[in-house]
Amino acid sequence: MIDLHSHTLHSDGTLLPAELARRAEMSGYRGLALTDHADGSNLKEVLDCALRVVREYGPYLGVELVAGVELTHVPPGLIGQEIERSRKLGARIVVVHGETVSEPVAVGTNLAAIEAGADLLAHPGLISDVEAGLAARNGVALEVSTRPGHCLANGHVVVMARKHGACMVLNSDIHGPDDLLTRDMRRVAARGAGMTEQEFMQAEAAARKILSGAF
């Protein structure tokens, strides 16, 4: 199992990166992206922490770790420059906090993230046809989330991704130990969101591909 969306106490999670990695390993995960919340005020600090953990602790952990970031509530007009800045600072995976139905995310965030080529659009909410079609063309993965609140629009995300041929990945948006899932529960979450077994397997393969491309 691979999860491309997780948080530690370097943003609003509850665990140190090393403990999160250890708990993920014991839950059966084989890959994990550290993607703490960031904007222009803390981007360098968040990435410096993640990069240090990956570099120094990664060889000793049983999970493939990747340093990334989740750009969160960044004004749409600044998303492109912050994605570019994140990559220059060493982010291997750039997630953008999408227009979830459970938070007041600025309209235009989804489109800006897709146009700028984020790796993953997290919990994109009621994503439009235009946005889903552009995500498919630009190779931006759309997240099916197991996190409460964010998961409310999963069915719509699945329908739109299927309609336009966009890549889907299933993530837990991990903030603490209770968010880690078994593989069986990941499958249940996927089916509950309306994904077929084939789509679930494709999503798992897509996550592996994205993670491997980040090294």
N, C-alpha and C positions, 0 to 999 in steps of 0.2 A: 504494500500500500504506500501511496505517496500523497502528501498534502502540501499544496503550494501556498498556503495562507495560514500563518500562525503568528501569535503575539506573545511576548515575554514581558517581564516587569520593566523592560526598557520602554514600553508604552503602557498599555492598559491590561496586560496579562498578569498572571500571578506567580509565574515560575521563572527562575533563572534559565537561560538558554540550555545549559548543560543538563539541568533536571528535566526540562521539556524533552530534550533529545533522548534521555534515558527512558523516560516514561513512554515516549513514542516507540522506542525500540521494543520495550516489553509488551506493548500493545500490538506488535506485529508490523509496524511501519518500517519501510526501508528507505524512504526519502522524505525530507522535510525542508521547506523554505522558511527561513526566519524573516518575517515581513512586518516588522513593527510599524505602527502608525507614524507618519511624518509629514511635515510640510517644510517650508523654507526655514523655519525657526530651529529645527532640530535634525535636519536631514543628515548632515555630516556626522553628528554624534551617534545617531541610530545606526548608520552604516558602518562606522568605525567599530562599534561594539560587535555587530554581526560578523564582520570580516575577521575580527580577531578571534572570535569563537570558532569560526570555520577553519581558520588557518592553524590555530594552536590546539584546539580540542578535537577537531574533526577526525584526525587520524586515530584517535582513541575511542571514538564512539561507534556504535553499531548501526548508525543511521547516516546516510549521505546527507550532509547539510549544505545548504546554499544560502548565501547572504543576499537578502532582497529588502524590499521596502513596500509599504502600502501608503501611497500618497492619499491623504485623507482630507476632505473638505477644502481642497485647493481650488481657488477660483478657476473656472474653465479656461479663461484666457491665459492662465499661467501654467496649465498642466503640461503643455508641450515642452516648455523650458525646464520644468522640474523633472520630467522623465529624462531628458537629455542630461541634466545635472546629476541625477541619480546614477546613471550609467557611467558617467565620467568619474564619479566617486567610488565606483566599484560594484554597484548593484548588479547581480547576475539575473535577477528576476524583478521586474517592476510591475507591481499590482496597483491599480487605481480603484479607490473606494467609490463604487458606482452608485447610481440613483436608487438605492434601496427604498422600499415603501415605508420603512420603519424609522427613517431619519430625514431631516430637512436638507438633503443634498441639493446643491444648486442645479437647476435645469441647465442642460448643456454639458454636464460632466461626462456622461456616457459618450457623447459624440466627440468631445475633445480628446478623451482617452483613446478612443478607437482611431481617430485621425492621426494622433501622434504615435501610434504603434506601441502602446503598452503591451506587455506580455499577457496580462490577464485583467479582465474587467470583473471586479468582485461584485457579487449580488447586484446585478444591473436593474433590478426592479421591473417596471413595465416598459422594457426596452422596445423601441419602435422598429418597424420594418426597415426603415432606412439605416438605422444603427446596426441591426442584426446583419443586414446584407453587407454593409461596409466591414463589419467584424470578420465575416467570412472571407472577404476579398483581401483584407489586411492581415489575416492570420492571427487575430486577437481572440484568445480563448474567453468564453463566457462561463461564469461560475454558477453552478448549482450548489447552493449553500445549505448546510445542515444547522446553521445557527438560528436560534429562535428570533423571530422578527424578520430577519433577512430571508428566511425560507418561505415567507408568505407568497412570494411571486415566482417560486420555482416552476410551477406548472406553466406559466406564461413564458418564462425563459426557455424551457424545453421546447415548447411549441414553436417559438420564433427561431431558435437555433436549428431545429429540424427543418423548418420551412426554407431557410436560407442556406443550409449546409454549413453553419458555423460550428467551430470546435467547442465542445463542452468539457469541463472538468468538474469533478465533485470535490469540494473542500469543506472542512469543518470550521474554518475561521477560529482556530483554537486559541482560547484565552486561559484555559486552566485544565487540570487533569480530567475533569468530568466531560470535556469536549472531545477527548480522544475516542475513536470508534473502533470496534472490531470490523473485520472485513464483511461479516454477515450484516452488521448494522449499516455499513456503507451501502450494501446492496439493497437493503430495505429502504433506506432513504432515497436512493436513486429511483426505485420502483414507485415509491410513494409520490415522487415528483413527476411521474409519468414517463420516465425513461424505460425503454425496452432493455432486455438483457444485453442485446447487441450494443445498444447505445452506452450502457454502463461499461461494458468491456472496452469500447472505443474511448470512453472518457478516461478510464484507467490507463490505457495505452498512451493517450495524449499527454497525461500528466508525466508519465515516464519519459516521453520524448522531450517535453519542455524542461524537465529537470536535467536530463543528460546533456541538452544543449546549453545548459547554464554553466557547465564545467569548462 
